[in-house]
Structure formats: C-alpha cells, structure tokens
C-alpha cells in the first residue's frame, strides 16, 4: 500500500483537525488523521507533527498522476460532525 508523508503541519493556535486525501470525484484515498494541535510553546520546528498517510490501492491505480486534494476539516461545535476548513492540491505521482 503506498504511503505519503506530510511533515509540515504547524499551527499557531489551538485547533482540532481531521486530515485526509480525496480524489476530485469524491473518492477517499487515504486514512483519516485526527489531531489536536495544542502545543503553543517552543519554535515552529518543535510544533511540527508528522503523519504517514496510508493510501488506498486506487491511489496508485485509477488516480495515478491525477490531481487530488489534501482536505482539512474542523469539528462543528456541540456535534460529532466535521466541516471544511482548507484544501491543498497535489498531483498523485506514485
């Protein structure tokens, strides 16, 4: 199973995020990484968080060399639901 390492996840304030890869047609391509960014002390380097995403077999097949989104979602207060926060686009070259 292919992996993608994302090293640079640094936030300057307390935040709770769910992060994952999705194809432009809506197919989820990776595991979902949930993390509470709550470290406010130290340098930016000390606040980095590393996660190695486990990509689905479709990522290296159907979606190879296609543009995909890294999606960040934040929780909706008082619920168990998540809402869109930000997208980052990548070309899946595996």
C-alpha positions as CSV (number, residue, x, y, z in Angstrom):
1,X,0.0,0.0,0.0
2,X,1.5,3.4,-1.0
3,X,2.3,5.9,1.7
4,X,2.6,9.7,1.7
5,X,4.5,11.5,4.4
6,X,3.4,15.0,5.3
7,X,5.8,16.7,7.6
8,X,4.8,20.3,7.6
9,X,1.7,20.7,9.7
10,X,2.3,23.6,12.0
11,X,-0.4,25.8,13.5
12,X,0.0,28.8,15.7
13,X,-3.2,28.4,17.7
14,X,-5.1,25.5,19.4
15,X,-7.0,23.6,16.7
16,X,-8.6,20.2,16.2
17,X,-8.4,18.8,12.6
18,X,-9.2,15.8,10.6
19,X,-6.9,15.4,7.6
20,X,-7.1,13.1,4.6
21,X,-6.7,12.7,0.8
22,X,-9.6,12.7,-1.6
23,X,-9.9,12.5,-5.4
24,X,-11.7,15.2,-7.3
25,X,-14.6,12.8,-7.9
26,X,-15.1,12.4,-4.2
27,X,-13.3,9.1,-3.6
28,X,-11.5,9.0,-0.3
29,X,-7.9,7.8,-1.0
30,X,-6.3,7.6,2.5
31,X,-6.7,7.1,6.2
32,X,-8.1,10.0,8.2
33,X,-5.6,11.6,10.6
34,X,-7.2,13.3,13.6
35,X,-5.1,15.6,15.7
36,X,-5.4,18.3,18.3
37,X,-2.8,20.9,17.6
38,X,-2.4,22.3,21.2
39,X,1.3,22.9,21.5
40,X,2.0,26.6,21.8
41,X,5.5,26.7,23.3
42,X,8.7,26.3,21.5
43,X,9.8,27.0,18.0
44,X,7.8,26.3,14.9
45,X,10.1,23.3,14.3
46,X,9.2,21.9,17.7
47,X,5.5,22.1,16.9
48,X,5.7,20.1,13.7
49,X,3.6,16.9,13.5
50,X,4.5,14.0,11.3
51,X,2.0,11.5,9.9
52,X,2.4,8.9,7.2
53,X,-0.8,8.5,5.2
54,X,-1.8,5.1,4.1
55,X,-3.1,5.5,0.6
56,X,-5.7,3.1,-0.9
57,X,-4.8,0.8,-3.8
58,X,-6.9,3.0,-6.1
59,X,-4.5,5.9,-5.4
60,X,-1.7,4.1,-7.4
61,X,-4.2,2.7,-10.0
62,X,-7.1,4.8,-11.1
63,X,-5.9,8.0,-9.6
64,X,-2.2,7.8,-10.6
65,X,-0.9,11.1,-12.0
66,X,-4.1,12.9,-11.2
67,X,-4.8,15.9,-9.1
68,X,-6.0,15.1,-5.6
69,X,-6.9,17.2,-2.5
70,X,-5.5,17.1,1.0
71,X,-8.5,18.1,3.0
72,X,-8.5,19.7,6.4
73,X,-11.8,19.6,8.4
74,X,-12.6,21.1,11.8
75,X,-15.3,20.0,14.2
76,X,-18.7,21.6,14.4
77,X,-19.1,22.8,18.0
78,X,-21.6,20.7,20.0
79,X,-21.8,17.9,17.4
80,X,-19.8,14.9,16.2
81,X,-19.7,16.4,12.6
82,X,-16.8,18.0,10.8
83,X,-16.9,21.0,8.4
84,X,-14.5,22.0,5.6
85,X,-11.6,24.1,6.7
86,X,-9.0,24.1,3.9
87,X,-7.8,22.2,0.8
88,X,-4.3,21.7,-0.6
89,X,-3.9,20.2,-4.1
90,X,-1.3,17.7,-5.1
91,X,-0.6,15.6,-8.2
92,X,-0.5,11.9,-7.2
93,X,2.7,10.7,-8.8
94,X,3.2,7.2,-7.4
